[in-house]
Amino acid sequence: MKNLRQVIFKLICIILFTGALQAIAEQRPNILFILADDVGYGDLQCYNPNSKIPTPNLNKLAKDGMRFTDSHSPSTVCTPTRYSILTGRMQFRTGMKGVFTGAGGPCLIEKERLTLPQMLRDKGYNTACIGKWHIGMTFFNQAGERITDQGINGVQQIDYSRPIPDGPIHRGFDEFYGTVSCPTTDWLYAYIDGDRIPVPPTQVIDRNQLPKHAYSRDFRPGMVADDFQHEEVDLVFLKKSKKFLEKHVKTQPDKPFFLYHSMQAVHLPSFPADQFKGKTTAGPHGDFIFEMDYIVGELLGTLQSLGVADSTLVIFASDNGPEVQSVISMRKDHQHDGARPWRGFKRDQWEGGHRTPFIINWPGKVKPGSTSDQLLSLTDVMRTCAEIVGAQLPADAGEDSYNMLPVWLGKQGDLPVRKYMLQQTHSLALSIRDGQWKYLDHKGSGGNNYKVPGLERYALHESDPQAIGQLYNLKIDPGETTNLYSKQPDRAQRMKAQLEEFRASGYSIQNNFLRNQISSK
């Protein structure tokens, strides 16, 4: 009788939750996804009580919503993470190493692949991408040939009369305004509107006209357009996003929107706009983080003023951990640690390279002030959004994406959604999580060279120097200081085998039905 009551109770819970999902899908919430650049776990006050930089708007977003403490960018650098967010698929599966620069392309997202914005558009959403793309585009020279040079020579060959054939508007977005790669540290400093660059670059940038400080050195002497001001880029993106929201609510009030606002902030060089200079006691990079927080507040305020805040799911995330130079200089100059409390930086497979802030707010659905320690990857946004809008992903979509909606709605309890999670570096080195255990399928950081001046002081003593991989118990060793590879060889080999299975099979989802779907492709 007791077992029967338990079965009945579980069936009732399933029926009620299914009904709730159907109601959510019918409501189709607006979705605002704010992706910051190089924001570390320790950069926000709501994650780091010792932060030296005020982040009141993100603090409020966390207070009003849910903050994740074990959330991760799929990669330790820009391009792979952005591919994975928009496809729900780990980028290493494409075989491309590194990131795009200049006129680099073609688009890494395959033409036939279902994307997050396309899935939402198929469900009636108006979709827009504002800001940094960095997943590749195709540019042509005057002979109609695709440009393959990713440096300044390639930019100088571009025929700006020819449309871009594989930008965001060809991968599921109705609108796009932004830049092809890193907005202020690339060879091409110009804005793209749809599939054109309306104001082409005309000259090589004069670097002497820009600020000079410890956080200003990471940009290339590329070609710049007359309307492109490095210190105003994020405010231009903000203006365009606000315009999209205002136009949408005015002209299509009964249609939901998906806005992917992809910032330049706080990628080096740290060039805060004039109105933010000196607003913190943490120098130019602190001012830049403060500007990033201000932009979040302006977007949230726009939702409020338009009367759509209560019907909008807001997601805030970062594409990877904080940049090496910004962390080192901020530690020295301002006693602020953007990687706190983790080991490593951007590019590293250690936690500092990819454990990043992830905050959601969904009035009436997500419990205010809640915190989750569920293991989460940004690849999970796609399948979670599919669940929200009632979309059925095909077998060849979202291969590394898990549905986190039960967690977001507070229905999951302590049962983990993910048993495993893959991570990658720009060199395609991999690691895998299994609960509290983490296996790195390589020696060293997988990214930065800790033998170069400036980084050697952060190199830790190798506790197992002969090991070809690394095994850490994050529950008792969150700083990844003690490599247990040789002490627990069976566990290391099991995790290695699981990693290789995920690599070879083309997917890492664990749901048997979904696995069978993909296996039968």
N, C-alpha and C positions, 0 to 999 in steps of 0.2 A: 504493500500500500504506500509506503514511504517513497519508493522508487517511482511509482505511478504519479504521485503528487509532484515529484521533481520534474518528471517528463512534461506533465501538464503545465507546470509553471514556466518551463523553458519554452514550450510552444506558445504560450500566451505572450511571453516577452518577445519572441520572434515576430508574432503577428503585430504586436504594438509597434515594434521598431520598423517593420516593413511598412506599416501604415504611415509612420512618421516620415520615412524616406519618400513615400509617394507624395505626401503633402509638400515636402521640401522641393521635390522635382517640379511639381505643379507651380510653385511660387517662383522658381528660377531667380535666385538672388542675383543682384549685380555683384561683380567681382572686381576688386581693385588689388592688383598684385604689385607691390612696391619692392623692386630689387635694388638694394644698395650695392656698392662696389668696394671690396676689400674692407668691409666693416668687421672687426674682430669681436669675439665673445666678450672681451673686457672693455670694449669701447662704449658700451651703454650702461647707464647707471642702474637700470633694472636687472642687469646681469653682473655688474661689478660695483659693489658699494664703495670701493676705493677709487672709482673713476674721477678724474679731475675735470670732466667736461659735462656741463648740463645737457641733459637730453629729456626735457619735460614732456614733449609730445609722444615720444616712444615709451616713456614711463607710464603715461596715461593710457596708451594703447594696450600695454601689458596689464595695467590695473583694470581696464574695462574688458579684457579678453583673456586669452590663454597664452602662456609663455612656455616654450619647450626648452629643456635643458640638455637634451641629447639629440639635437638636430644637426644635420650635416649637409654641406654642399656636396654634390656627387663627385666633384673634382677639386683640386687644390689651386686651379687657375680658371680664368674667365671663359674662354670658348667652350671647353668641354661641359662646364656646368650649365651654360645657357642652352646648349644643344639638349642636354638631359632634362632640363626643366620643361622645355617645349615639346618633348617627345616621350618622356617617361622611360627613356632608354639610355643606358650608359654609353657615353661617347666613344669609349675605347673600342666598341664593336665596329666602328667605322674604319678603324685602322689609322686615322690621322693622328700624328704627334704634334705637340706644340699649339700655338695660337695663330690667328690671322693678323696680318698687319697690312697697311696700305690698301692696295687694290686687290688684296688676297681673296680668292674664291676658287671654285664656285661655292654656292651655298652648301654647307655641310648637311643640312636637312634634305634628305632625298625627296624628289618631287612627289613621289607616290605615297610618302609616309604621312599618316594622320598626325596632326599636331594638336596641342591643347587649344589654340584659338580656332582651328578649323572644326574641332569637335564641338566647341561652344557655338560657333557660327551655325553649324548644322542644327543646333537646338534653338535657333532664333536669336542669338546674341549679336549685338553690334560690337566689333572687336577693334581695338587700336593698340599700337605699339608706339610708345614715345620714348626716345632716348637711345641708349647704346644697344646696337644689335650684336656685332662681334661673332656671328656664326657664318660669315663669308657671303660675298656677293660677286657676281660676274660683271666685269667692266671690259669694254672693247676699245681697241684703237681705231684710227680712221680707216683702216683697211677691213674693219669688221672682225678682227682676230681677238680672241680672248687674251687678256693681259695676264701673264703669270708672274711677273716681277712684283714682289711684295714690298719693294723699297720705293724711294723717291722717284727713281727712273720709271717705274710702273705708273705712278700717279701722273707723271708728266706726259705719259702716252695716252691718257684717257680721252676718248671722244665724248664730250659731254652732251652731244646732240642725240646720242643713242640711249634708249631706256635700259634700265637694269632689269634683267629677265627673271631673277631669282631672289628678290628681296622679301621682306616681311609680308608685303601685300600678295605675294605668290605662295605664301606658306600659312595662310589662314587669317591674316589680319586685313580688315577693311581699310584701315588707315595706318600710315607710318610717317613719323617725322623724327629724324635723329641722325645718327652717324653710323658709318659702316663698321668701325672698330672702336678702340679706346678714344673717346672724344678729344682729350687734350694731351695725348702722348703718342700720337701716331704720325704717319707720313701724309695723311689726307685730313686737313682741317676744313671741313665744309659740311653743311647740312643737306640731308636728303629728304625730299618731300615726295612721298609715294615711290615712284621709280625713277626720279630725276634729281639732279643737283641743280637747283635753279640759279644759284650764285656760285659758279665754279671758282676754284682757287686760282690766283693770278701770280703769286710770288712766294718765295721762300720766307718763312716766318723769321722775323728779327727777334732772336731770343733776348736781346738786350732790353727789349721793351717790357719784359715780364719780370715779376719779382724774383729776387735771388735770396734763397735761404736753404736750410738743410732739407726741406721738403719740396723743393722746386726743381730738382735735377732730372727727374724721370720724364723727359719728353724729347721727341725727335725733331730735328730741324726740317720739318715737312713743308708742303705747300699749303697756303692758307687763303681762304676766301675773304673778301672785304667785309662781309657781315659776321665773321666768326671772331668773337672775343673770348679768349680762354677763361677769363674770370667770370663770365656771365652764362656759361653753358648750362649749368643746372637751373638757372632762373629762366632761361629760354625753354627748357624742357618743361618746367613747371607751368609756364604760361600756356604752352601748347596742350598740356594735359587738362588744365582748368578749362580751356576753350572747348576741348572735346566733351568734357562732362556737361558744360553749360549748354552746348549745342544739342547734345543727345537728349537731355532732360526736356529741353524746349520743343524739339521736333519729333522725338520718338519716346514719349513718356511711358508707353505701355510695353516697350521692348527692353529687355535687360542688356547691360553692357559688360564687357570685359576689357579693362584698361590695364595694360602691362606697362608700368612706369619704370623704366630702367635708367638709373642714375649714372652720372659720372662720379659723383661723390661716393666714397672718399678716396678714390684711386689717385695715387700721385701723378702729377705734381699737385700739391695742395694749394690751389688758387681760390680761396673764398672770395665771393663778391665783396665789393667795397663796404656794403652795409653790414657785413659780418666781421670785418677785420677788427681785432681787438675786443671782440665780444666775450672772449673767455680769457682765462689766465694761462692757457695751455698752448699758446703760439698759433702759427698759421694752420697746423693740422687740427688742433683743437677747435679753431674757428670754423674749419671746413666741416668737421663732425657736427658742430652746432648748426651750420647751414643745412646739412643733411636732415637733421631733426626738424628744423624750421619747415623744410619742404614737406616732410611728412605731415606736420601740423596744418599746413596750407591745404594739402589735398583732403585731409579729414574735415577741415573747416568748410571746404567747398561742398563736400557731400552733405554736411549739415545744413548749409545755407540753401542748397537745392532741394532739401527735404527728402533725400534718399539715403541718409546715413543708416536708418533702421532697417533698410532692405538691402544693405550692401555687406558682403563678406570682404574683409580687409586682411591681406596677407603681407607681412613684412619679412624679408629675408636678405641674406648677403651671399654673393656668388663664391666666396672663399674667405679664408682667414686674412689677417692684416699683413700689409707689406713689410718686408724685412727692415728697410731703412726707416719707415715711419715708427715701427715699434722700438727699434734701437734708439733712435733720436728722442722719442717721447719718454722713454724710460730715463734717459740721461738728463734731458732738459726740463721735464715736467713731472717726473715720477708717476707717469701714467702708463699702464701696461695694457695695450689693446689685445694681447694674446692671453691674458690672465684667465684662468690659472693653468693653462695648458702648455705643453712643450711644443716648440716649433712655430713656424710662420707660414704665410702664403707659400705655395709650392711644396711644402713638406707633407708627408703622409702621417706624421704625428698629429695629434688632435688640434694643435694650434693652427694647422693648415686648412682645416675643414669643419671643425665644430664651431658653428656660427649661430647668431641669434635667429630665432624663428618665432614670430608673434602673430596670432590671429585674433580678430574681433568680428563677431557676428551677433549683433543684438538679438536677444531672445532665443538664441541657439547655443552659443558658447557661454559657459559660466564665467562671470566677471571675476578677475583676480585669481584664476586657476593656473596651476602649473602642472606640466606633464613631463615625466622622465621616459616616455616612450621613445624608442629608437626611431628616428625619422630621417628620411632623405628627401631632398627637393624633387627627386624623381616622383615622389608620391603625390605631388600636387595634381598630376594629370588624372590618375585613377580616382582620387578623392573627388575631384571636380566632376568626373564622369558619373560617379555615384550621386552627387548632389543634383545634377540635371537629368538624371535618368538615362544616360547614354550607355550603350553597350559597346565596349571597345572590341575591335576585331582582334584576331589572333596575332596579327603583326603590328600591334601597337602597345605601348606601355609595358614592354617586356621586363622592366625593372621597377615597376611602379606598384605600390600597395595602397589599398583603400584605408585611409586614416580617419574617415568620417566618424566611426563609432568613438574614437578617441576625442575628436573635436567636440562631439555632442555629449561627452561625459558618460557614454554607455559601455565603454570597454572594460572598465575596472583595471585590475592589475595584470590581466592577461596580455602578454605582448602581441602586437600585430605582426611585427617582424621578428623572426628568429635570426636572420642573417641580413647583412648589408654590405654591399661592395663599395669601395672607394678607388679612385684612380688619380695619378699625377699626370702632368703634361707629357711625360715620357712613356705613358701607358703602364707604369708600374702599378700593381694592384695590392689592395689589402682587403680583409674581410672581417666583419664583426660577427660574433656569435654570443649574444647576450653580453656579459661583462668581459668576455674574452676578445682579444684583437690580434689577428695574425697579419704581418706584413711580409709579402712575398719577395723580399729583397733586403739587402744590407743598407744601413744608413737611412737618411731622411727620405730618399726617393725624389728629392727636389733640390734644395739648396746645398751648396758645398760649404761645410763647416770648417774647412781648412783655410779659407780666405780671410784676410784681415777684416776684423770687425765681427766676424761670426765665430772665430775660434774660441772666444770666451764662453760661448753658449754650447759648445760641444761637450756632451757628457761622457764620462768614462764608460767604455763598452764592457758591460757585465758578462757578455758571452761573445768575445771577439771572433771566434772561429765559426759561429753560426752563420748559415746562409740566409736565414730569415729571422724574424722577430716575433715573439709571443709575449703579450702583456695581459695581466689581469687588471683591468681598469678600475675595478671595485676597490682593490687594496693598493693599487699603484697608478692613480690617474695621471701622474707625471711621466709615465712610461720610462722609468729609470732602470728597471730590472728585467732584462730579457730572459724569459723562461724557456726559450726554444730547446735548449739541450737538457733542461731539467724535466720537461714534460714533452718528450718527443712524440708520443702517441697523439696527444691533443694537437700538436703542431701539424702532424701529418694528416689528421682528420680534417682540419680546417684548410690545409693546402689542397686536399682532395676535393673538398666542397667548392673551393674557389675555382679549381680547374674545371669542375663540372659546370659551374655557372658560366665560365668563360667559353667552353666548347658548345654548350647547349643553345646559347643565344638569349637566355633569360635567367632571372634570379627570383621570380615570384614562386611562392610555395603552395598556393592554392591548387589542389590537384586538378580541378576542372579546367582552370586556366592553363595549367601546364600541359594537359592533354590537348587543349585547343592548339597551343603553339607547336607542340610536338607533331601534330598532324598537318601542319602547314604544307 
